[in-house]
Amino acid sequence: MIINISKIQHFSVGDGDGIRTTVFFKGCNLRCPWCHNPENLTSSPCSMACPGKPGKEILGKYVFPGEILSELLEDKDFYEASGGGITFSGGEVMLQADGAAELGRLLKNEGVSVTIDTAGSIPYTEFEKLNTFVDEYLYDIKTADSEKYRSIGGNLSLVTDNLSRLIRDSKSVRVRIPLIPGFNTDIPSINSVGKLLSSLKITDADLIPFHRLGSSKYEALGLEYRYRDTEPLSSDELGIIEKEYSKYMKIKVEK
């Protein structure tokens, strides 16, 4: 079983607890115009100029999980000391569930914790391939509006059903809500998401503020970045959003 990855990033932050190494899987079934990893939207290899480096870097290669195991274990001492581990991110990892499950099995055999970052708009049969090897899911909830989900290629019913089933199957799930100006940061949108998550018995969630750190990637890839002129949320705006969500659950704002 092979997997299609763009890169392996050591000492990642924001991808779970502790010191982590993140494996970025290529290919995604959503088309969020604010995505900060546009190189992973397609499963095809792409070339991108990297700041401070000559020429262009080719992002995307097929590997057997066992081929990258030794690299992922290089920092095992740091994982153990910090409560960290390996995160599978993307793109959408669950599109490559078979290969991800094989890599997860190898890591679990080595005593390494595995976290998966997912948007959840994938049939639950794919989660069932991975549940045995995954310690935690970082699970995005982008909106409670079915039409808005459809506009980015997602399915709200599938996302919420999968979240319910993961909880029912006693999996650890950390819900994360990306805060996208003009998409889901108005008060009605916040209340809709808050009520949806409360109905699913979600008591904690992370808020992920919008940023434009991936904007240079779009230019390097020759892609249009529709959020190029969108300003990040101010501290006052974040405070209002946090207060509103706190009516429904315990909130942590990612820095």
N, C-alpha and C positions, 0 to 999 in steps of 0.2 A: 504494500500500500504506500503510495507516495502522497506528498503534500506540496502545495504551491505556495511559497512564501516570498515576501519581498525583502525582509531583513530580520535580524535578531538584534535587539537592543538591550545592552546590559545596564544595570543600575537605573532601571526605569522608575519614574515617580508617577503617581496618579493611576496606577494600574493594579491596585490592591495593596494589602498591608505589607509592611516591611520592605526589605531590599529584594528587588525582583528582576528577572530577565523576561522581556516580552518578545514573543514570536509573532510577527505580523503575517497573517494569512491574506493572500490575494483573492479578490473577487467579492462582490457584494450584490445583493438583490435589491437594495434600496438606493435611492438617488437623492440623498439629502444635500441641498445646495450649499450648506454650511460645513460640509465634511472637511475635517482637517487632515485626512489621509487620502486625498484623491488618487494617489498612485495605486491604491488598493481597490478602487471601484471596479476595475476590470481585472479579469484573470490573466490577461495577456501581459507579457513583459513590456516594460516601458523604460525609456531612458530619461534621466533627469540630471540637470546640472546641480552640483552640490557646492555650497559656499566654501571657499578656501581650498577646493580641490580642482586639479586640472581635468578637463574633459567632462564626460558625462558618466553617471553611474547607471548600470542596468539593474532595474528592480524587478524581480520575478524569476524564480527558478524552482524546478521540481527536485525534491530531495526525498529520500527514504527517511522516516523518523529516526532510525538508528544512526544515520549519518551525522545528525546534529546533536545527538545525545551528549557526547563528550563536551561539546562547547557549552551546553546548557548546565552541565554539572560543574563547570569551572568555579562557579561562585557558590557552591553548595554550603560552604562554611558560613557565608554571609546570610544565606537564606535561613539557616538553622539559628543563627545568633539573633536575627531580627524578626523572626516570624514571617519571613517572606517566602518566595518560591518563583514559579513560572506562571506567566500570564499568556494566554492565547488571545490575540486581538486581531483586528482586521482593518478593512473588509469585514466579512461575516464568516467567522470560524465555522459555524454550523453547516455551511455549504460544503465543507470538507470533513464531515463528522467521522467518517470511517478512518481517515488518516489521522485526524486529531485524536481519536480514541486510541489508536495504536501508540502515538507519542505519549498520550496521557498514561497509558498502561506502563510504558517503559519508565516514566518519571515516578510513578507511584511505587514501582518495584525498587526504586532507589531512595524511597522515603522523601520525595520532594512534593511539596504542595502545589496543586494546579488550580488556577483560576481561569475562567473564560469570560471574556467581554462579548456580549451579544445584544443584538436588537430584537431577537426573539420572534421574528416573522418567518418562521421555518416550522414545518410539521414536527409534532412532538416525538415522532419516531426517531428523529435525529438526536434529540436530547437523550433518549433512552440508550443510545449507543455510547454516550459519554458519562452518564450520571455516576457510574461506578468509580470513575477515575477523577472526578471533579470535586474539589473541596468547596468552591464558591463560584457562583455566577454573578458577574456585574451585568445588570439587566436594565437596558435603556427603556424608559417610557417617555415618548416624545410629545404625546398629545392624547387627549381623550376624545378627539373628534375623528370619526371614521373617514370623513372626506379628506381631512388634512393628511391622515395616514396614507390614504390612497394616492394623494398628490405626490408623495415621495416613494411610492411603490410598495407600501406596507399594508398590513391587514390588522386593524385594531382587535378584532375578535380573536384572531390567532395569537396575537401578542398577549392579550389578557388571559386567554385560556391556558397558554403555555406557562405563564407566571403562576396561575392557580395550581396547575399540575405539579410544577416544581416544588411548590410549598407543600402540596399534599403528599409528595414523595419524600418529604423531609430533607430537601436540599437547602443549603444555605444560599440565600439570594440577597444581594445588595442592590436595591433599586436606585437607579441614577436618572435624574431628569435634566437633560441639557436645556439651558435657558437661551432661547433664540429670539431676539427682538423681532417683533412683527409676526411671529409664528405662535408662541405659546407663553408670552410673559405678561399678557393683559390679565386683569383680575378674573373675568369669566373663565378664561382658559385654566388659570391656576386652580380655581374652585372646582372645575370639572375634573381635573387630574386628581386633586385632593380627595374628592368624593369617590372617584373610581378606585383609588388605592385603598381608601378606608374600607370600601365594600369588599376588598380582597384581603382584609386584615393585615395590611402593611403598616407597620408602626414606625419604621425608620426609612429615610431616603436621603440621598446625596444630591445636592444641586450643583450642576456643572455650568458655570457662567460661560457665555459665548466669548470667543477670542478669535483673532485673525492671524494666529501664528502659522497657519498653513497656507496663507495667501500667496507666498512666494512659490509654493509648489505648483499652484495652478498656472502661474506665468511660465514656470520652467517646463511644464507639460503641454503648454499651448492650449490651456483650457480657460473658459470663462469662469470667473469667480463672482457670483451674483451678490455676495455679501462684502465685496471690496470696500464699499463706502459706509457700511454699517458700523456704528460705534459700539464698543463694549458697554455693558451696563455700568452705570455709576454706582458708587457705594450706597447712595440713597435709594436708588432703584432696587438694588440687591436687598437692602434692608426691608423694603416694603414687601418684596416677593417672599423673603424668608419668613417674615411675620405672618403673611397670609397662609403659607404652607404649614406653619407651625400650629395652625388651628386644627390640623388633621393628623399630624405625626411629628416625631422628633426629626429635626432637620440638621444636616451638616452641609456647609457650603465649602466646596472645593476651592482652595486658594490657588 
